[in-house]
């Protein structure tokens, strides 16, 4: 099978659903109701899909600093991926029902851990259903594989690196949250409103259009036209999750090597709470 783009259509997935080298992962999640995604999966999912939970599988436990969704332990995640049959040549397709908000986290994590064949289902579960493809409540039986992580450490930065680099010439710091959160007009989650000084705002919701489908490559390129000359791009959001949607957009636009500030605003403002 040839390498594919980062986005696949429901039609493509339906045609490859029985391919033993394709593994589908359901990433549905709700920040407001953390159990909802798994409940939805158990009720109805793409046939053969496995489930990975944002809090339990795709993040580490929260501590005083490091943000609300610290990156998972790569060894533990690799063991979970191996247990559901992923190997180094598996093609993984992730989906959610939230305009890539959670599927992109898995997409980025897998690539950060060295997987090269990872894609996201365009339009998510709703698009799959709208297209009339089957769903199931049967939990799949895994055929264990062996996934060996090969981390890309240069893809992640911490708060000290952000402080050091953000005001340097040629460096662009991108805040991926909604504009009112960026402006400090509203903060529904973190204890302090506002943004990291010097950051520019590119809300992650702009990556998708009608039906939660990815905008075209040309539209993604136009979206990033003003920052394309940057020598270094650092992306953050509230907790390092939806920033991955912007990293996906940058990848589609052909702008590579952007870095994730994984702790994001929730890490940054944790140092301001008692200051």
JOVENTA-V40202 format. One record per residue. N is the residue number from 1. PHI is phi in whole degrees, -180 to 180 (none if undefined). PSI is psi in degrees with one decimal (999 if undefined). Layout:
# JOVENTA-V40202
N PHI PSI
N PHI PSI
This chain:
# JOVENTA-V40202
1 none 134.9
2 -72 156.2
3 -64 149.8
4 -123 171.1
5 -71 174.9
6 -74 -13.1
7 -121 134.0
8 -124 149.9
9 -85 160.1
10 -56 -36.6
11 -62 -43.4
12 -63 -46.6
13 -64 -41.3
14 -59 -36.8
15 -74 -20.0
16 -116 10.6
17 -63 -29.1
18 -93 1.3
19 -71 121.7
20 -64 -16.9
21 -90 0.6
22 -108 125.7
23 -122 130.1
24 -104 136.4
25 -126 124.1
26 -84 123.3
27 -117 17.8
28 -58 140.7
29 -162 155.7
30 -134 121.8
31 -63 -31.7
32 -76 -26.1
33 -141 84.3
34 -58 -18.7
35 -91 -9.9
36 -62 -43.8
37 -58 -46.2
38 -68 -34.8
39 -64 -42.4
40 -62 -41.2
41 -61 -45.5
42 -65 -28.7
43 -79 -40.0
44 -166 124.8
45 -152 171.2
46 -65 131.4
47 -52 130.9
48 86 -5.7
49 -73 143.4
50 -98 167.6
51 -121 134.1
52 -125 131.9
53 -96 134.9
54 -56 -47.7
55 -76 -45.9
56 -83 -32.9
57 -111 -36.4
58 -104 11.3
59 -145 160.3
60 -96 165.2
61 -58 146.9
62 -80 141.2
63 -130 -169.9
64 -59 -42.8
65 -122 170.4
66 105 -6.4
67 92 172.0
68 -79 -19.9
69 -136 70.8
70 -59 151.1
71 -59 144.6
72 -70 159.2
73 -64 119.8
74 -64 -31.9
75 -67 -43.5
76 -66 -42.1
77 -66 -39.2
78 -61 -37.5
79 -65 -39.9
80 -66 -40.8
81 -65 -41.8
82 -62 -38.9
83 -65 -26.5
84 -98 11.3
85 101 8.5
86 -80 133.6
87 -123 -177.8
88 -68 -18.6
89 -111 12.0
90 -70 142.6
91 -98 116.8
92 -104 129.7
93 -117 119.2
94 -102 146.7
95 -145 156.7
96 -142 -158.1
97 -139 34.9
98 -137 39.7
99 57 41.5
100 77 2.4
101 -54 -40.1
102 -106 -33.0
103 -63 -35.7
104 -67 -30.7
105 -61 -46.7
106 -67 -43.2
107 -53 -48.3
108 -69 -44.5
109 -58 -44.7
110 -62 -42.7
111 -69 -38.8
112 -60 -32.5
113 -89 5.2
114 104 -0.4
115 -76 137.3
116 -106 -15.8
117 -115 80.3
118 -134 136.4
119 -143 166.0
120 -119 140.7
121 -75 120.2
122 -65 126.1
123 83 -8.8
124 66 -158.8
125 -63 -35.5
126 -63 -41.4
127 -66 -37.0
128 -61 -46.1
129 -67 -42.5
130 -61 -34.5
131 -75 -6.5
132 85 16.7
133 -81 156.7
134 -71 155.7
135 -128 171.1
136 -150 155.0
137 -111 9.6
138 -82 128.8
139 -81 129.0
140 -71 153.6
141 -97 116.4
142 -75 149.6
143 -109 101.8
144 -52 140.3
145 -120 -159.5
146 -146 105.6
147 -108 120.5
148 -106 112.8
149 -70 141.0
150 -130 90.7
151 -66 148.6
152 -109 81.4
153 -61 -25.2
154 -72 -6.3
155 -84 -10.3
156 -124 140.8
157 -127 155.8
158 -107 -178.9
159 -62 -36.7
160 -65 -39.3
161 -66 -41.1
162 -61 -46.0
163 -60 -39.9
164 -74 -38.4
165 -97 -24.9
166 -62 -28.5
167 -102 9.9
168 -78 148.0
169 -59 137.5
170 85 -1.2
171 -105 131.6
172 -119 127.3
173 -106 122.1
174 -110 124.8
175 -95 122.3
176 -95 1.2
177 -80 170.0
178 -58 151.2
179 -61 -34.4
180 -71 -29.7
181 -73 -41.5
182 -58 -42.5
183 -77 -8.6
184 81 14.8
185 -79 -23.2
186 -151 137.4
187 -145 95.6
188 -80 -12.5
189 -123 -53.8
190 -86 158.1
191 -72 -18.7
192 -128 138.5
193 -93 159.5
194 124 -164.0
195 -144 168.3
196 -69 128.5
197 -54 132.2
198 94 -10.9
199 -74 148.4
200 -108 154.3
201 -106 121.6
202 -131 88.8
203 -57 134.7
204 -64 -25.5
205 -65 -19.5
206 -73 -11.4
207 -69 -30.4
208 -112 158.9
209 -118 -139.5
210 -60 135.1
211 72 13.9
212 69 24.0
213 -96 147.8
214 -63 136.9
215 -67 161.3
216 -65 163.4
217 -58 -40.3
218 -62 -43.2
219 -65 -37.3
220 -66 -40.6
221 -65 -41.3
222 -64 -36.4
223 -61 -35.6
224 -102 10.2
225 -56 -38.1
226 -71 -23.6
227 -107 -0.6
228 -58 -33.2
229 -71 -6.1
230 -59 143.1
231 -82 -28.8
232 -145 133.7
233 -123 126.5
234 -119 129.2
235 -117 138.0
236 -143 170.2
237 -145 -136.6
238 -81 -42.5
239 -145 20.2
240 84 14.3
241 -100 -65.7
242 -72 -14.9
243 -57 -29.0
244 -67 -24.2
245 -68 -40.4
246 -68 -35.7
247 -64 -36.7
248 -63 -45.3
249 -60 -44.3
250 -61 -41.5
251 -62 -45.7
252 -61 -36.6
253 -76 -6.1
254 87 12.4
255 -101 106.2
256 -108 173.9
257 74 11.5
258 -66 149.2
259 -113 152.9
260 -104 125.4
261 -87 94.9
262 -63 -36.9
263 -70 -32.2
264 57 -158.2
265 -60 -34.9
266 -65 -30.5
267 -77 -47.8
268 -56 -49.3
269 -76 -14.4
270 -65 -22.5
271 -88 -7.5
272 -100 -17.6
273 -57 -44.9
274 -108 15.5
275 -89 999
